[in-house]
C-alpha cells in the first residue's frame, strides 16, 4: 500500500491513494483537511496560469506605449542615473 503526503499551507497529512481518484477532487471518504487542501490546489491550478496570462498582456500593452524615439535616449541615460544614485 502506497502512502501519499499532501503538503499545502504547512499541513502534512498521510492519505491512502484510494481515497481520491484525482489530486484535486476529494472523494466522500477523504479527510476534511485533505479535502480542503485539494480544493486549494484546484484553485491554484487555475489561478496561476490566469495571473501569468494577465502579466503577459500587461507587459505587451506597456511595451507598446513606449515611443521608439525615446528608447535610445532612455538606454543611454539609465547607467548615468544608476551612477548618480550610487554616489
C-alpha positions as CSV (number, residue, x, y, z in Angstrom):
1,X,0.0,0.0,0.0
2,X,1.4,3.4,-1.0
3,X,1.1,6.5,1.2
4,X,0.9,9.9,-0.3
5,X,1.8,13.2,1.5
6,X,-0.2,16.3,0.8
7,X,1.7,19.5,1.7
8,X,-0.2,22.8,1.4
9,X,0.0,25.7,3.8
10,X,2.3,23.9,6.2
11,X,-0.1,20.9,6.7
12,X,1.3,17.4,6.3
13,X,-1.3,14.6,6.1
14,X,-0.9,11.0,5.1
15,X,-3.7,9.6,2.9
16,X,-4.4,6.3,1.2
17,X,-4.3,6.9,-2.6
18,X,-7.6,5.0,-3.0
19,X,-9.3,7.9,-1.1
20,X,-9.3,10.1,-4.1
21,X,-9.3,9.4,-7.8
22,X,-7.7,12.7,-8.7
23,X,-5.3,15.1,-6.9
24,X,-7.8,17.9,-6.9
25,X,-11.1,16.1,-6.5
26,X,-11.8,14.9,-3.0
27,X,-13.9,11.7,-2.6
28,X,-16.5,11.2,0.2
29,X,-14.0,9.3,2.4
30,X,-11.3,12.0,2.1
31,X,-10.5,13.6,5.4
32,X,-11.7,17.2,5.7
33,X,-8.3,18.8,6.0
34,X,-7.1,16.9,2.9
35,X,-10.2,17.8,1.0
36,X,-9.6,21.5,1.8
37,X,-6.0,21.2,0.6
38,X,-7.3,19.6,-2.6
39,X,-9.7,22.4,-3.2
40,X,-6.9,24.9,-2.7
41,X,-4.8,23.0,-5.2
42,X,-7.6,23.0,-7.7
43,X,-8.0,26.8,-7.3
44,X,-4.2,27.4,-7.7
45,X,-4.0,25.3,-10.8
46,X,-6.4,27.8,-12.5
47,X,-5.2,31.0,-10.8
48,X,-1.5,30.7,-11.6
49,X,-1.9,30.4,-15.4
50,X,-4.6,33.2,-15.4
51,X,-2.3,35.6,-13.5
52,X,0.6,34.7,-15.8
53,X,-1.5,35.5,-18.8
54,X,-2.5,38.8,-17.2
55,X,1.2,39.7,-16.7
56,X,2.0,38.9,-20.4
57,X,-0.9,41.0,-21.6
58,X,0.0,43.9,-19.4
59,X,3.7,43.8,-20.3
60,X,2.7,43.8,-24.0
61,X,0.4,46.8,-23.5
62,X,3.0,48.7,-21.7
63,X,5.7,47.8,-24.2
64,X,3.5,49.2,-27.0
65,X,3.2,52.6,-25.1
66,X,6.9,53.3,-25.4
67,X,7.9,55.7,-28.1
68,X,10.7,54.4,-30.4
69,X,12.5,57.7,-30.4
70,X,12.7,57.8,-26.6
71,X,14.1,54.3,-26.2
72,X,17.6,55.0,-27.3
73,X,17.8,58.1,-25.0
74,X,16.5,56.0,-22.1
75,X,19.0,53.3,-22.7
76,X,21.9,55.8,-22.8
77,X,20.9,57.7,-19.7
78,X,20.0,54.8,-17.4
79,X,23.6,53.9,-16.5
80,X,24.2,57.6,-15.6
81,X,21.2,57.6,-13.3
82,X,22.5,54.5,-11.6
83,X,25.9,56.0,-11.0
84,X,24.4,59.2,-9.7
85,X,22.2,57.3,-7.3
86,X,25.1,55.2,-6.0
87,X,27.2,58.3,-5.3
